[in-house]
Amino acid sequence: MYEIDLNLPKQIVADVLSNHEIHSVAFVGCGASMSDLYPAKYFLANNTDKLNVQIFTANEFNYDTPKWVGEHTFVITCSLGGTTPETVEANKTAKKHGCPVVAITNKAGSPLTEGVDHVIVHGFHANFAAKCEKPGYAMALALEILQQTEGYDHYEDMVCGLTNVFELCEKSALQAEKVAEQFAQDFKDDEMIYFMASGASEKMAYSHAAFLFTEMQWIDAAAYNTGEYFHGPFEVTTPGKPYVFFMSDGATRPMDARALTFLQRMDAKVAVIDAKDYGLADAVPASVVTYFNPLLHLAVMRVYGNKIADARQHPLTKRRYMWKLTY
């Protein structure tokens, strides 16, 4: 019931590789969409022996295009509504340099889909699992790029994870309802909230700090990698200071555990979303579990966001300045 079409990324990558020898992969987007591309970038960069793998905010890609971008660069762009002007322009930048381009969006026929080589239309509104399809499809593309260019020993494990994780995300989001309500009551009056994560989930912390809280809730927020926490930010940890902590299962969990222990010792106010608590390792093989944390964190945090918006009577759609933007 909760799944993506894994044959589509496989077919797209096969078609691109039939016409291009790929040396580099560039993930390009803005805001939450760029963050949703990060798990795919993290996975591919960590497992390739051959490819140059980078991620860009769209206008940086447009204004300061790397020298290596060209016909051997596979470009993956992403915009939820398909109308983000900077990302639409990034498609043109990529095509100008001869790159094959795949656009990921929720809106078929949107400007992002024009002039590109392939399009993936993902779900979003139906349920919490659908909100994870965007990073899921990006990860599936990354997996196929790796498998079809150099092979990957844990390919079947990744396919298993991509098959099972969406149902887990939906189940986990529903399971989180009560704890999210308590979170909303505990954090609704805070004027500054810190987010922490590591590994593939790092940009999920950044995304929710910058967009769900700063943009959508008008609450100042900052995000730190748990490995960087002890190189500066830990100095301001005091009793009652509010943190949202995305704890991962897999390779970087020891970093998270160290940071969480310190926060608790300093009596900080910490809301922990722990992938282990939601059974990630039961749905995803241990060999690749580290790459699936961000999808689970995304689904559960969305519930937290909804609940705090309700508690503060501040809808997620309420903005101060969005309507004033001109391009």
ABEGO torsion letter per residue (X at the ends): XBBBBAAAAAAAAAAAAAABBBABBBBBBBEAAAAAAAAAAAAAAAABAABBBBBBBAAAAAABBBAABBAABBBBBBBAAGABAAAAAAAAAAAAAGBBBBBBBABBGBAAABGBABBBBBBAAABAAAAAAAAAAAAAAAAAAAAAAAEBAAAAAAAAAAAAAAAAAAAAAAAAAAAAAAAAAAAAABABBBBBBBEAAAAAAAAAAAAAAAAAAGBBBBBBBAAAAAAGAAAABBBGBBBBBBBBBEAAAAAAAAAAAAAAAAGBBBBBBBAAAAGAAAABBAAAAAAAAAAAAAAAAAAAAAAAAAAAGBBAABBAAAAABBX
